């Protein structure tokens, strides 16, 4: 189960993301996530947690570097 504060690896990249905010709206999970290496922050839409604990998402918006 995804929770705010967790750090998860992306399923198809060698990158780790921290979940900063999490919102469930029906079947769509949206999260504000931050790449732990670069500091890039974006809103991930249709966020999924795979059985192995990795994450992936349908598309992202509002991308920027954290200040």
C-alpha positions as CSV (number, residue, x, y, z in Angstrom):
1,X,0.0,0.0,0.0
2,X,1.4,3.4,-1.0
3,X,1.8,6.0,1.7
4,X,3.1,9.5,2.0
5,X,6.9,9.6,2.8
6,X,7.7,6.3,1.1
7,X,10.5,6.0,-1.4
8,X,9.8,3.6,-4.3
9,X,11.7,2.5,-7.4
10,X,10.1,3.1,-10.8
11,X,9.4,-0.2,-12.6
12,X,11.2,0.7,-15.9
13,X,13.8,3.1,-14.7
14,X,16.7,3.0,-12.3
15,X,15.2,5.9,-10.4
16,X,13.7,6.3,-7.0
17,X,10.8,8.6,-6.1
18,X,9.5,9.8,-2.8
19,X,5.7,10.2,-2.4
20,X,5.1,13.7,-1.1
21,X,1.3,13.8,-1.4
22,X,-1.2,11.1,-2.3
23,X,-4.9,11.5,-3.4
24,X,-7.3,8.7,-4.3
25,X,-10.2,9.7,-6.5
26,X,-12.3,6.7,-7.5
27,X,-10.0,4.4,-9.4
28,X,-7.4,7.1,-10.1
29,X,-4.5,7.6,-7.7
30,X,-2.7,10.9,-8.1
31,X,0.5,11.7,-6.3
32,X,3.1,14.4,-6.0
33,X,6.4,12.6,-6.3
34,X,10.0,13.7,-6.2
35,X,13.0,12.0,-7.9
36,X,15.4,11.4,-5.0
37,X,18.5,11.9,-7.3
38,X,17.6,15.0,-9.3
39,X,15.0,16.7,-7.1
40,X,12.5,16.8,-10.0
41,X,9.0,17.0,-8.7
42,X,5.8,16.2,-10.7
43,X,2.2,15.1,-10.3
44,X,1.9,11.5,-11.3
45,X,-1.6,10.5,-12.5
46,X,-2.9,6.9,-12.5
47,X,-0.1,5.8,-10.1
48,X,0.1,2.1,-9.7
49,X,2.0,-0.1,-7.2
50,X,3.2,-3.4,-8.8
51,X,3.4,-6.7,-6.9
52,X,7.2,-6.2,-6.5
53,X,6.7,-2.8,-4.8
54,X,7.8,-0.7,-7.8
55,X,5.7,2.1,-9.1
56,X,4.6,3.4,-12.5
57,X,2.1,6.0,-13.7
58,X,0.1,6.9,-16.8
59,X,1.2,10.4,-17.3
60,X,2.6,13.3,-15.3
61,X,2.0,17.1,-15.1
62,X,3.3,20.1,-13.3
63,X,7.0,19.0,-13.5
64,X,9.6,21.2,-11.9
65,X,12.8,21.1,-9.8
66,X,12.1,21.3,-6.1
67,X,13.1,24.6,-4.5
